[in-house]
Amino acid sequence: MVRFIRLPLLEPIVLELELELELELELELELELELRCPKREE
């Protein structure tokens, strides 16, 4: 039951971490896509 009392304090940190992770994943995906199909330079 103690956990529920501390949750409000932790929530912003968890949310921030989730956001950072999401951003990192997006960047990684973009990089991977660029590597797989490089833009054609004509």
N, C-alpha and C positions, 0 to 999 in steps of 0.2 A: 504493500500500500504506500510505502514511502516514495516509491518511484513516481507516483502520480503527482505528488507535491512538487517534485523537482522538474517535472516535465516542462512547465511554462518557461523556465529559465533556459532549458536546453533547446527548446524548439527553434528559436531564431538562429542558433548556431547550426543546427541540423539543416535548416532551410538554406542557409548560406552555403553550406557544404554541398548540398544537393545541386544548387544553382551552379557552383563552380564545377562540379563533376559534369553536369550537363553541357556546360560551355566547352569543357575540355574534350568531351566526347564528340561534340559537333565539329570542333577544330580538327580532331583526328580523322573524322569521317571525310571532311573536305579534303584534307591532305591526301588521304588514301585514294579518293576519287581522282584527284589531279594526277596522282602517280599512275593510276591504272589507265586512264584515258587522257593523256596529255593534250593540251590544246594545240590544235594544228596551226603552225606558223607558216602562212603562205606568202 
